[in-house]
């Protein structure tokens, strides 16, 4: 076993003189630690004051008292290493910014931008969009950013460490988080993934004894309970069989040495270490916290070991600095924060015209690509009709033989292969893995097993386990790991086996992934794909049969893609993997065996471009995924049996939505029917109809002006998907229901 706990508090910490003599640090390093601690302290005191004056607004969770952890830990890493922060992140941001400051001017600018960010000003690190709980300089200081959700930063740190290991950069990742987060599921998922994948991570637990108001291991104050039955969180490292350390979090030198040792292990052996820093926050959880859950005696005992006092006494007792020199360090730090405060107050507010800027990485496709794809799609539909006709007219004795003969007809006439959607999904991933070494695949059973629906079949054999990575059943860690890997330059394709399970990963997908670029001032890209599948059709009831695309359309920052044919599946997935935005790619479980023609060679289908799968003039049916196929069948019945010429639009990308194609169609037909397998309430169909109503044409008219009948929204019944086959079938739109709906309004 690799597990052991080293309690460095039980050993004498080497004197600063010894560290200097051995060349481990310099005197300038030691005095700069003190200056950084002072700067963080004065920054927090000023923030507390400005909160009281309502100059700084919102929630601010102050780091005062814990400065030695951030300063000591960040002193132990190199420029180029990575950190992940928390809602109590001013200390981490302050310390890492100082590390990257080459001049006094750089240092002042760093604190200026920190203060301006907390004031919500344009000159802040995140242009005022993140504020106190989401502060970072993500592009120049390798700070993954801080998160307002407890434990939310842990999975992305693991993903970042995975990326550094994969790229062989030799860089390590420090993940800072509090004691409260170690009781969250994300902690276990992340630590387990980091240990099993052997990534260069140092997990630093800042144990300030309280998760908001609940004591971690108990308090003498009447009425309090406790969050855990253990006192030392480091014990939990036993579950992951990794080394652990306990360190005095009030002593910057002790923290520095512990983290230095762990960083060396991570860099050389790619092994995680868990470090528990025993520390204390001077303020409450937030400004409104009266701290009734802890005693005055406890507070005094910790204040007597203030990080400023501990380090100052070392410098004085070892005759490395005089009191006058220490006072000068203090005064310089105070002046830095005063100047930063003035800078923030004098800075401009963000321009409200930029409100929607940087939610997404702007992407566009050449008009020639869009036009050529439309022509290809039409050819594919023609080939599909030939394939289906060949099957229908076949006299072969077996279905397999009939399929092979129909395949040969398509190949001969169109030069296209015929494959299933499952095969198309696997082929798309294989293409992109070959094309770009930064593409990796990760998730449950994606490797040897080939995926629950065989959509990653054969990938592990060709590309190896470093690029096709089987993980534990840990949806939050899978999604968050993909976010972190994407932030560090990879293009991960993460698989969540069923869309129902995405609910467990929503924090990582939305708060850490989708919001990342906007929240940190447009400085980051999250080029990841989260693949999953949904829908009914296999009688596996509510927890494995939902269609939750409307949930995923709701948060800004995500693309949502749902293919209906093998051609679409391959081309859309390849485009999604190449996108610089986070994309949720949802396949339908009942379509994995659906056969269809797929062009040879490399192609992509532009995201955000709908496909008119059947032109018509009497009504517009708008759908996607399996329901697009149902709509095509319905259109055929309408034409052959009722003389109604329906146009069928497959949106393909639900977000961004090609509302222009929908609007132009409905202006022609006068009638709109949306068909979705998602629930009706707040569903995708209602969104399509709503956007059409508001759509403004070039002449100033709106979509509403062209309707000859009220829009019809066909969707799943507002019931959890039932298991029983007749009930399951009745719960969603059918070909017959689509036919009747169109007949009723034409």
TACOR-V784176 format. One record per residue. N is the residue number from 0. SS is DSSP state (@ for helix, = for strand, . for the rest). NEAR is the number of other C-alpha atoms within 12 Angstrom. Layout:
n=N ss=SS near=NEAR
n=N ss=SS near=NEAR
This chain:
n=0 ss=. near=10
n=1 ss=. near=17
n=2 ss=. near=22
n=3 ss=. near=22
n=4 ss== near=27
n=5 ss== near=26
n=6 ss== near=28
n=7 ss=@ near=28
n=8 ss=@ near=24
n=9 ss=@ near=13
n=10 ss=. near=13
n=11 ss=. near=15
n=12 ss=. near=23
n=13 ss=. near=25
n=14 ss=. near=28
n=15 ss=@ near=37
n=16 ss=@ near=25
n=17 ss=@ near=18
n=18 ss=@ near=21
n=19 ss=@ near=21
n=20 ss=@ near=13
n=21 ss=. near=13
n=22 ss=. near=12
n=23 ss=. near=23
n=24 ss=. near=26
n=25 ss=. near=19
n=26 ss=@ near=25
n=27 ss=@ near=19
n=28 ss=@ near=29
n=29 ss=@ near=36
n=30 ss=@ near=35
n=31 ss=@ near=34
n=32 ss=@ near=46
n=33 ss=@ near=44
n=34 ss=@ near=40
n=35 ss=@ near=48
n=36 ss=@ near=46
n=37 ss=@ near=42
n=38 ss=@ near=47
n=39 ss=@ near=44
n=40 ss=@ near=38
n=41 ss=@ near=37
n=42 ss=@ near=41
n=43 ss=@ near=42
n=44 ss=@ near=29
n=45 ss=@ near=32
n=46 ss=@ near=41
n=47 ss=@ near=31
n=48 ss=@ near=19
n=49 ss=@ near=25
n=50 ss=@ near=24
n=51 ss=@ near=18
n=52 ss=. near=13
n=53 ss=. near=16
n=54 ss=. near=22
n=55 ss=. near=29
n=56 ss=. near=26
n=57 ss=. near=27
n=58 ss=. near=28
n=59 ss=. near=41
n=60 ss=. near=40
n=61 ss=. near=41
n=62 ss=. near=48
n=63 ss=. near=42
n=64 ss=. near=43
n=65 ss=. near=49
n=66 ss=@ near=53
n=67 ss=@ near=51
n=68 ss=@ near=54
n=69 ss=@ near=55
n=70 ss=@ near=49
n=71 ss=@ near=42
n=72 ss=@ near=49
n=73 ss=@ near=50
n=74 ss=@ near=41
n=75 ss=. near=37
n=76 ss=. near=37
n=77 ss=. near=25
n=78 ss=. near=24
n=79 ss=. near=24
n=80 ss=. near=38
n=81 ss== near=49
n=82 ss== near=52
n=83 ss== near=51
n=84 ss== near=51
n=85 ss=. near=46
n=86 ss=. near=38
n=87 ss=. near=49
n=88 ss=. near=47
n=89 ss=@ near=49
n=90 ss=@ near=47
n=91 ss=@ near=53
n=92 ss=@ near=49
n=93 ss=@ near=49
n=94 ss=@ near=46
n=95 ss=@ near=46
n=96 ss=@ near=42
n=97 ss=@ near=38
n=98 ss=@ near=35
n=99 ss=. near=30
n=100 ss=. near=22
n=101 ss=. near=14
n=102 ss=. near=13
n=103 ss=@ near=17
n=104 ss=@ near=16
n=105 ss=@ near=17
n=106 ss=@ near=30
n=107 ss=@ near=33
n=108 ss=@ near=29
n=109 ss=@ near=40
n=110 ss=@ near=47
n=111 ss=@ near=36
n=112 ss=@ near=42
n=113 ss=@ near=51
n=114 ss=@ near=50
n=115 ss=@ near=42
n=116 ss=@ near=47
n=117 ss=@ near=50
n=118 ss=. near=44
n=119 ss=. near=36
n=120 ss== near=35
n=121 ss=. near=32
n=122 ss=. near=32
n=123 ss=. near=40
n=124 ss=. near=43
n=125 ss=. near=39
n=126 ss=. near=40
n=127 ss=. near=40
n=128 ss=. near=40
n=129 ss=. near=41
n=130 ss=. near=41
n=131 ss=@ near=49
n=132 ss=@ near=40
n=133 ss=@ near=49
n=134 ss=. near=49
n=135 ss=. near=54
n=136 ss=. near=44
n=137 ss=. near=36
n=138 ss=. near=26
n=139 ss=. near=23
n=140 ss=. near=31
n=141 ss=. near=39
n=142 ss== near=46
n=143 ss== near=54
n=144 ss== near=56
n=145 ss== near=45
n=146 ss=. near=43
n=147 ss=. near=32
n=148 ss=. near=26
n=149 ss=. near=33
n=150 ss=. near=43
n=151 ss=. near=49
n=152 ss=. near=53
n=153 ss=@ near=56
n=154 ss=@ near=52
n=155 ss=@ near=55
n=156 ss=@ near=58
n=157 ss=@ near=55
n=158 ss=@ near=56
n=159 ss=@ near=49
n=160 ss=@ near=54
n=161 ss=@ near=53
n=162 ss=@ near=43
n=163 ss=@ near=35
n=164 ss=@ near=34
n=165 ss=@ near=33
n=166 ss=@ near=24
n=167 ss=. near=17
n=168 ss=. near=22
n=169 ss=. near=29
n=170 ss=. near=35
n=171 ss=. near=50
n=172 ss== near=56
n=173 ss== near=51
n=174 ss== near=53
n=175 ss== near=52
n=176 ss== near=46
n=177 ss== near=45
n=178 ss=@ near=43
n=179 ss=@ near=35
n=180 ss=@ near=40
n=181 ss=@ near=40
n=182 ss=@ near=27
n=183 ss=. near=25
n=184 ss=@ near=24
n=185 ss=@ near=38
n=186 ss=@ near=41
n=187 ss=@ near=31
n=188 ss=@ near=38
n=189 ss=@ near=50
n=190 ss=@ near=50
n=191 ss=@ near=35
n=192 ss=@ near=45
n=193 ss=@ near=46
n=194 ss=@ near=36
n=195 ss=@ near=26
n=196 ss=@ near=33
n=197 ss=. near=34
n=198 ss=. near=44
n=199 ss=. near=47
n=200 ss== near=55
n=201 ss== near=52
n=202 ss== near=55
n=203 ss== near=51
n=204 ss== near=48
n=205 ss== near=48
n=206 ss== near=37
n=207 ss=. near=44
n=208 ss=. near=42
n=209 ss== near=37
n=210 ss== near=35
n=211 ss=. near=33
n=212 ss=. near=31
n=213 ss== near=28
n=214 ss== near=32
n=215 ss=. near=32
n=216 ss=. near=25
n=217 ss=. near=23
n=218 ss=. near=24
n=219 ss=. near=18
n=220 ss=. near=19
n=221 ss=. near=13
n=222 ss=. near=14
n=223 ss=. near=20
n=224 ss=. near=20
n=225 ss== near=26
n=226 ss=. near=25
n=227 ss=. near=25
n=228 ss=. near=15
n=229 ss=. near=18
n=230 ss=. near=23
n=231 ss=. near=31
n=232 ss=@ near=39
n=233 ss=@ near=36
n=234 ss=@ near=27
n=235 ss=@ near=33
n=236 ss=@ near=35
n=237 ss=@ near=24
n=238 ss=@ near=24
n=239 ss=@ near=30
n=240 ss=. near=26
n=241 ss=. near=40
n=242 ss== near=35
n=243 ss== near=38
n=244 ss== near=41
n=245 ss== near=39
n=246 ss== near=41
n=247 ss== near=42
n=248 ss=. near=46
n=249 ss=. near=42
n=250 ss=. near=45
n=251 ss=@ near=50
n=252 ss=@ near=48
n=253 ss=@ near=43
n=254 ss=@ near=46
n=255 ss=@ near=39
n=256 ss=@ near=37
n=257 ss=@ near=44
n=258 ss=@ near=48
n=259 ss=@ near=30
n=260 ss=@ near=30
n=261 ss=@ near=38
n=262 ss=@ near=40
n=263 ss=@ near=26
n=264 ss=@ near=29
n=265 ss=@ near=36
n=266 ss=@ near=32
n=267 ss=@ near=21
n=268 ss=@ near=22
n=269 ss=. near=33
n=270 ss=. near=38
n=271 ss=. near=47
n=272 ss== near=49
n=273 ss== near=52
n=274 ss== near=50
n=275 ss== near=46
n=276 ss== near=44
n=277 ss== near=41
n=278 ss=. near=38
n=279 ss=. near=40
n=280 ss=. near=42
n=281 ss=. near=38
n=282 ss=. near=32
n=283 ss=. near=31
n=284 ss=. near=30
n=285 ss=. near=29
n=286 ss=. near=28
n=287 ss=. near=19
n=288 ss=. near=18
n=289 ss=. near=16
n=290 ss=. near=25
n=291 ss=. near=24
n=292 ss=. near=28
n=293 ss=. near=34
n=294 ss=. near=18
n=295 ss=@ near=16
n=296 ss=@ near=13
n=297 ss=@ near=21
n=298 ss=@ near=24
n=299 ss=@ near=16
n=300 ss=@ near=16
n=301 ss=@ near=28
n=302 ss=@ near=23
n=303 ss=. near=18
n=304 ss=. near=28
n=305 ss=. near=33
n=306 ss=@ near=43
n=307 ss=@ near=39
n=308 ss=@ near=25
n=309 ss=@ near=28
n=310 ss=@ near=38
n=311 ss=@ near=38
n=312 ss=@ near=25
n=313 ss=@ near=31
n=314 ss=@ near=31
n=315 ss=@ near=23
n=316 ss=@ near=17
n=317 ss=. near=20
n=318 ss=. near=17
n=319 ss=. near=26
n=320 ss=. near=25
n=321 ss=. near=18
n=322 ss=@ near=17
n=323 ss=@ near=14
n=324 ss=@ near=20
n=325 ss=@ near=29
n=326 ss=@ near=20
n=327 ss=@ near=19
n=328 ss=@ near=28
n=329 ss=@ near=28
n=330 ss=@ near=19
n=331 ss=@ near=25
n=332 ss=@ near=32
n=333 ss=@ near=28
n=334 ss=@ near=23
n=335 ss=@ near=36
n=336 ss=@ near=37
n=337 ss=@ near=25
n=338 ss=@ near=29
n=339 ss=@ near=35
n=340 ss=@ near=37
n=341 ss=@ near=21
n=342 ss=@ near=28
n=343 ss=@ near=37
n=344 ss=@ near=26
n=345 ss=@ near=20
n=346 ss=. near=24
n=347 ss=. near=19
n=348 ss== near=23
n=349 ss=. near=23
n=350 ss=. near=16
n=351 ss=@ near=14
n=352 ss=@ near=8
n=353 ss=@ near=17
n=354 ss=. near=18
n=355 ss=. near=20
n=356 ss=. near=23
n=357 ss=. near=27
n=358 ss=. near=32
n=359 ss=. near=34
n=360 ss=. near=28
n=361 ss=. near=18
n=362 ss=. near=19
n=363 ss=. near=18
n=364 ss=. near=19
n=365 ss=. near=12
n=366 ss=@ near=12
n=367 ss=@ near=12
n=368 ss=@ near=19
n=369 ss=@ near=22
n=370 ss=@ near=18
n=371 ss=@ near=18
n=372 ss=@ near=29
n=373 ss=@ near=23
n=374 ss=@ near=18
n=375 ss=@ near=28
n=376 ss=@ near=35
n=377 ss=@ near=24
n=378 ss=@ near=25
n=379 ss=@ near=33
n=380 ss=@ near=32
n=381 ss=@ near=23
n=382 ss=@ near=33
n=383 ss=@ near=36
n=384 ss=@ near=25
n=385 ss=@ near=29
n=386 ss=@ near=35
n=387 ss=@ near=25
n=388 ss=@ near=19
n=389 ss=@ near=24
n=390 ss=@ near=28
n=391 ss=@ near=16
n=392 ss=. near=15
n=393 ss=. near=22
n=394 ss=. near=15
n=395 ss=. near=16
n=396 ss=. near=12
n=397 ss=. near=12
n=398 ss=@ near=16
n=399 ss=@ near=14
n=400 ss=@ near=16
n=401 ss=@ near=22
n=402 ss=@ near=30
n=403 ss=@ near=23
n=404 ss=@ near=27
n=405 ss=@ near=36
n=406 ss=@ near=33
n=407 ss=@ near=23
n=408 ss=@ near=27
n=409 ss=@ near=34
n=410 ss=@ near=25
n=411 ss=@ near=17
n=412 ss=@ near=19
n=413 ss=@ near=27
n=414 ss=. near=19
n=415 ss== near=30
n=416 ss== near=32
n=417 ss== near=37
n=418 ss== near=35
n=419 ss== near=31
n=420 ss=@ near=42
n=421 ss=@ near=40
n=422 ss=@ near=35
n=423 ss=@ near=41
n=424 ss=@ near=51
n=425 ss=@ near=37
n=426 ss=@ near=37
n=427 ss=@ near=41
n=428 ss=@ near=48
n=429 ss=@ near=35
n=430 ss=@ near=31
n=431 ss=@ near=35
n=432 ss=@ near=31
n=433 ss=@ near=19
n=434 ss=@ near=18
n=435 ss=. near=20
n=436 ss=. near=23
n=437 ss=. near=30
n=438 ss== near=39
n=439 ss== near=48
n=440 ss== near=50
n=441 ss== near=50
n=442 ss== near=43
n=443 ss=. near=37
n=444 ss=. near=30
n=445 ss=. near=40
n=446 ss=. near=34
n=447 ss=. near=25
n=448 ss=. near=22
n=449 ss=. near=30
n=450 ss=. near=36
n=451 ss=. near=23
n=452 ss=. near=32
n=453 ss=. near=29
n=454 ss=. near=45
n=455 ss=. near=45
n=456 ss=. near=29
n=457 ss=. near=25
n=458 ss=@ near=37
n=459 ss=@ near=30
n=460 ss=@ near=19
n=461 ss=@ near=22
n=462 ss=@ near=27
n=463 ss=. near=20
n=464 ss=. near=23
n=465 ss=. near=29
n=466 ss=. near=38
n=467 ss== near=38
n=468 ss== near=39
n=469 ss== near=32
n=470 ss=. near=37
n=471 ss=. near=28
n=472 ss=. near=26
n=473 ss=. near=36
n=474 ss=@ near=40
n=475 ss=@ near=48
n=476 ss=@ near=49
n=477 ss=@ near=53
n=478 ss=@ near=59
n=479 ss=@ near=56
n=480 ss=@ near=55
n=481 ss=@ near=52
n=482 ss=@ near=56
n=483 ss=@ near=51
n=484 ss=@ near=45
n=485 ss=@ near=48
n=486 ss=@ near=45
n=487 ss=. near=42
n=488 ss=. near=33
n=489 ss=. near=40
n=490 ss== near=45
n=491 ss== near=51
n=492 ss== near=50
n=493 ss== near=53
n=494 ss== near=53
n=495 ss=. near=47
n=496 ss=. near=43
n=497 ss=. near=37
n=498 ss=@ near=37
n=499 ss=@ near=31
n=500 ss=@ near=31
n=501 ss=@ near=39
n=502 ss=@ near=27
n=503 ss=@ near=25
n=504 ss=@ near=38
n=505 ss=@ near=34
n=506 ss=@ near=35
n=507 ss=@ near=41
n=508 ss=@ near=47
n=509 ss=@ near=38
n=510 ss=@ near=36
n=511 ss=@ near=51
n=512 ss=@ near=53
n=513 ss=@ near=46
n=514 ss=. near=38
n=515 ss=@ near=49
n=516 ss=@ near=44
n=517 ss=@ near=38
n=518 ss=@ near=45
n=519 ss=. near=39
n=520 ss=. near=39
n=521 ss=. near=33
n=522 ss=. near=31
n=523 ss=. near=39
n=524 ss=. near=38
n=525 ss=. near=50
n=526 ss=. near=41
n=527 ss=. near=49
n=528 ss== near=49
n=529 ss== near=54
n=530 ss== near=50
n=531 ss== near=48
n=532 ss== near=42
n=533 ss== near=41
n=534 ss=. near=45
n=535 ss=. near=44
n=536 ss=. near=33
n=537 ss=. near=24
n=538 ss=. near=23
n=539 ss=. near=24
n=540 ss=. near=24
n=541 ss=@ near=28
n=542 ss=@ near=23
n=543 ss=@ near=30
n=544 ss=. near=38
n=545 ss=. near=44
n=546 ss=. near=48
n=547 ss=. near=43
n=548 ss=@ near=43
n=549 ss=@ near=33
n=550 ss=@ near=30
n=551 ss=@ near=39
n=552 ss=@ near=33
n=553 ss=@ near=22
n=554 ss=. near=26
n=555 ss=. near=29
n=556 ss=. near=38
n=557 ss== near=44
n=558 ss== near=48
n=559 ss== near=42
n=560 ss== near=49
n=561 ss=. near=56
n=562 ss=. near=48
n=563 ss=. near=46
n=564 ss=. near=45
n=565 ss=@ near=44
n=566 ss=@ near=46
n=567 ss=@ near=52
n=568 ss=@ near=50
n=569 ss=@ near=44
n=570 ss=@ near=42
n=571 ss=@ near=48
n=572 ss=@ near=49
n=573 ss=@ near=40
n=574 ss=@ near=38
n=575 ss=@ near=47
n=576 ss=@ near=46
n=577 ss=@ near=36
n=578 ss=. near=37
n=579 ss=. near=34
n=580 ss=. near=43
n=581 ss== near=51
n=582 ss== near=52
n=583 ss== near=51
n=584 ss== near=49
n=585 ss== near=48
n=586 ss== near=50
n=587 ss== near=46
n=588 ss=@ near=35
n=589 ss=@ near=27
n=590 ss=@ near=37
n=591 ss=. near=35
n=592 ss=. near=24
n=593 ss=. near=30
n=594 ss== near=33
n=595 ss== near=42
n=596 ss== near=43
n=597 ss== near=41
n=598 ss== near=34
n=599 ss=. near=23
n=600 ss=. near=15
n=601 ss=. near=21
n=602 ss=. near=28
n=603 ss=. near=34
n=604 ss=. near=41
n=605 ss=. near=40
n=606 ss=. near=43
n=607 ss=. near=31
n=608 ss=. near=35
n=609 ss=. near=42
n=610 ss== near=47
n=611 ss== near=33
n=612 ss== near=41
n=613 ss== near=33
n=614 ss=. near=30
n=615 ss=. near=27
n=616 ss=. near=25
n=617 ss=. near=32
n=618 ss== near=47
n=619 ss== near=49
n=620 ss== near=55
n=621 ss== near=56
n=622 ss== near=48
n=623 ss=. near=47
n=624 ss=@ near=45
n=625 ss=@ near=43
n=626 ss=@ near=44
n=627 ss=@ near=41
n=628 ss=@ near=38
n=629 ss=@ near=35
n=630 ss=@ near=44
n=631 ss=@ near=40
n=632 ss=@ near=26
n=633 ss=@ near=37
n=634 ss=@ near=41
n=635 ss=@ near=28
n=636 ss=@ near=24
n=637 ss=@ near=32
n=638 ss=@ near=24
n=639 ss=@ near=14
n=640 ss=@ near=14
n=641 ss=@ near=19
n=642 ss=. near=19
n=643 ss=. near=27
n=644 ss=. near=29
n=645 ss== near=43
n=646 ss== near=42
n=647 ss== near=44
n=648 ss== near=46
n=649 ss== near=44
n=650 ss=. near=44
n=651 ss=. near=43
n=652 ss== near=43
n=653 ss== near=42
n=654 ss== near=38
n=655 ss=. near=35
n=656 ss=. near=36
n=657 ss=. near=29
n=658 ss=@ near=34
n=659 ss=@ near=28
n=660 ss=@ near=32
n=661 ss=@ near=41
n=662 ss=@ near=38
n=663 ss=@ near=31
n=664 ss=@ near=35
n=665 ss=@ near=43
n=666 ss=@ near=30
n=667 ss=@ near=24
n=668 ss=@ near=32
n=669 ss=. near=32
n=670 ss=. near=43
n=671 ss== near=48
n=672 ss== near=48
n=673 ss== near=46
n=674 ss== near=48
n=675 ss== near=48
n=676 ss== near=46
n=677 ss== near=44
n=678 ss== near=32
n=679 ss=. near=29
n=680 ss=. near=21
n=681 ss=. near=24
n=682 ss=. near=31
n=683 ss=@ near=39
n=684 ss=@ near=37
n=685 ss=@ near=28
n=686 ss=@ near=32
n=687 ss=@ near=44
n=688 ss=@ near=35
n=689 ss=@ near=25
n=690 ss=@ near=25
n=691 ss=@ near=38
n=692 ss=@ near=28
n=693 ss=@ near=20
n=694 ss=. near=27
n=695 ss== near=20
n=696 ss=. near=22
n=697 ss=. near=11
n=698 ss=. near=9
n=699 ss=. near=11
n=700 ss=. near=18
n=701 ss== near=22
n=702 ss=@ near=36
n=703 ss=@ near=26
n=704 ss=@ near=23
n=705 ss=@ near=27
n=706 ss=. near=30
n=707 ss=. near=21
n=708 ss=. near=23
n=709 ss=. near=25
n=710 ss=. near=35
n=711 ss== near=34
n=712 ss== near=36
n=713 ss== near=41
n=714 ss== near=35
n=715 ss== near=37
n=716 ss=. near=26
n=717 ss=. near=21
n=718 ss=. near=23
n=719 ss=. near=27
n=720 ss=. near=35
n=721 ss=. near=28
n=722 ss=. near=23
n=723 ss=. near=18
n=724 ss=@ near=17
n=725 ss=@ near=15
n=726 ss=@ near=21
n=727 ss=@ near=28
n=728 ss=@ near=26
n=729 ss=@ near=24
n=730 ss=. near=35
n=731 ss=. near=38
n=732 ss=. near=36
n=733 ss=. near=30
n=734 ss=@ near=27
n=735 ss=@ near=23
n=736 ss=@ near=31
n=737 ss=@ near=41
n=738 ss=@ near=36
n=739 ss=@ near=24
n=740 ss=@ near=33
n=741 ss=@ near=42
n=742 ss=@ near=27
n=743 ss=@ near=20
n=744 ss=@ near=25
n=745 ss=. near=28
